[in-house]
């Protein structure tokens, strides 16, 4: 339930609504806006009589949020949420930031070469896994803490913001010491313990859609983060499992405008995982920007043929440079801008 206050409502009016909600055994969530304040009622089990609230001084209307997700919904917050992961790196506005880098941190030379290359091309954040959840227990699992230290080194060298994945509750706290934005990967989208922990840590979170998750599933997972008080959440479309074997995944472009109609949270696109094929990353990245994505994730490796994970979908630095140049033209055509210098 959302209580929308009148434009001339006083602080006392808002406080009175919050007190009423607490008296009923629920939690009020005031949300000041540019024109008026709204107060969310957290924990509504359907027994709240909205007509009583409407009679309180300063109340304009009471909106019943019918979706199972509440705080991530457009009804809860009509304005877009802007998520800042580092100075000048903002998701949800007119600019479209690009996050790029290798699937895994493999060595100091590899991550520094990747960071320098993606920054030169126009990326504003570096991705790279220190911990890698892999389908096979025999595949490369990442360098762990050493990988985080190398990401920190790359940040000092280039100034790029760091986006890297946390896999469990304990690891999330360690990752938060190094990362500007914690990534929760597709395999952990419904790891509710990890979601709660990431919500409590408070660092910006990039939440990837699960490989068989509906959009409602994704938004409900995001609700866990907001329920713990973390509003700095970026959603990510990264492709779904499909019966078709011509690509690794089915890249769901429709998810971008659908999520934007349902939620105030920004949504970015990952055409690398979305297709699993290097030659398909550029056309799908163009399509994602045209569809309105609030950011793009692209895997880039200095030598993809030698990559320890996901080399088949990783662009070379030259290919990434061409991709960014084309994305700038697409963004300009729809009145947006790729973040960073030309």
Secondary structure, 3 states (H helix, E strand, C coil): CEEEECCCCCHHHHHHHHHHHHHCCCEEEEEECCCCEEEEEECCCCCCCHHHHHCCCCEEEEECCCCCCCCCECCCCCCCCCEEEECCEEECCCEEEEEEECCECCCHHHHHHHHHHHHHHCCCEEECECCCCCCCCCCCCCCCHHHHHHHHHHHHHHCCEEEEECCCHHHHHHHHHHCCEEEECHHHCCCHHHHHHHHHHCCEEEEECCCCCCHHHHHHHHHHHHHCCCCCEEEEECCECCCCCCCCCECCCHHHHHHHHHECCEEEEEHHHHHCCHHHHHHHHHHHHHHCCCEEEEEECCCHHHCCCCHHHCECHHHHHHHHHHHHHHHHHCCCEECCCC
